[in-house]
Amino acid sequence: MSAVHPAGRTQRRSPATPVRIAARALLGALAILSLLSGIAGGLWRAGIALPDGRAFPWAGQWLLAHAALMICGFFGTVIGIERAVALRHRAAFLAPLASGAGALCLALGQQALGAWLCVVAAACFLAVGVVVVRRQAAPHTFLLLVGALAWAVGSLLFAQGRAGHAVLPWWFAFLVLTIAAERLEMTRLMKRRPGAAAALHAVLALLLLGAAWSGAAPRGGGLAYGAALALLAAWLAVFDVARRTVRTHGLARYMAVCLLGGYAWLGVAGVAWAATALGWPARDVALHALGLGFVVGMVMGHAPVVLPAVARVKLAFGNFFYLAPAALHLSLLLRFAAGAFSQPLHAAGAAGNAATLGFFAATLAGAALAWRWRHGTAGAGKTPR
């Protein structure tokens, strides 16, 4: 969501105070810590130990809590901050604060406390979703609320010590439903074919059914979940505005390229998820085509719009923005295609995934500095509208 009031009115921002600056710094630090520890755990999972993970006292926790650190810790905190900024209510910041604190506990080896803080974060986020729906009852706000509920269910199962095949479908449903809601919000004025909305509702219902079913019957639930992901990819490719805006220029085209690439990876994730349920060795493809190819691809596409609205940082857009998505796709292809036949190539692809995240962060920082250089510090201090 952008920095717009849920009722649709653009809000004037209050001036920054030392307390607000400190709060933003704390939340930002918790999100960055979650990301870095999650990446480290993922690299060690891929067999990369540079530096050697055994030299760090909490390395084992980062490895075991990789998914929780990335989904609840990083994405949960970032999405929670975005939603709190849009809602403009101090209590809404309890959700990202709890998720960031939970990730910190997980990174430090406090598994139980960290897991229950994730439950608290999801519950607070769910309450925020209820407020948003009360302010603006619309299909995309209801979908955001359902996504928040999925995060809460997954976190509760995680706190109860349930296995990954029961937890991960709910956590990923949180991210997928949130992204689908964002796309509905941004394209709500588009005219769609009759039956498009009903088809989307059916696909998302199948996604939730697959998540619920996976805990009791991983095979059947996984097949349903994978089918829902693949069908959602097809729906987005057909009905999202990106297939039109990709023929435009500038930022709109960049966003469309990122979105369409993400939809392709979502389709790959759906097929791989179903294949994993059937016993094929496709789990790495299922999880990371979804988490990196789709979710991170969507982040790259929306960041030039969301970051100025949430963080009051203006960016100078240029063709250099295309480099990070291209690196993401190439490193994923190396990881999945060549990596299927060679462990070193698989590890190289995983290292490329991590490097791409750092490269994209550097791209955003460079774009912010470029804007300041072009417009001067006086222009950079103005509040984005």
Secondary structure, DSSP 8 states (H G I E B T S, - for coil): --SB-TTS-B-------HHHHHHHHHHHHHHHHHHHHHHHHHHHHTT--SS-GGGSTTHHHHHHTHHHIIIIIIIHHHHHHHHHHHHT-GGGGHHHHHHHHHHHHHHTT-HHHHHHHHHHHHHHHHHHHHHHHHH---HHHHHHHHHHHHHHHHHHHHHTT--HHHHHHHHHHHHHHHHHHHHHHHTTTS---TTHHHHHHHHHHHHHHHHHHHHH-HHHHHHHHHHHHHHHHHHHHHHSTHHHHTTS-HHHHHHHHHHHHHHHHHHHHHHHHHHHHTT-S-HHHHHHIIIIIIIIHHHHHHHHHHHHHHH-------GGGGHHHHHHHHHHHHHHTGGGT-HHHHHHHHHHHHHHHHHHHHHHHHHHHHHHHHHHHHHHTS---
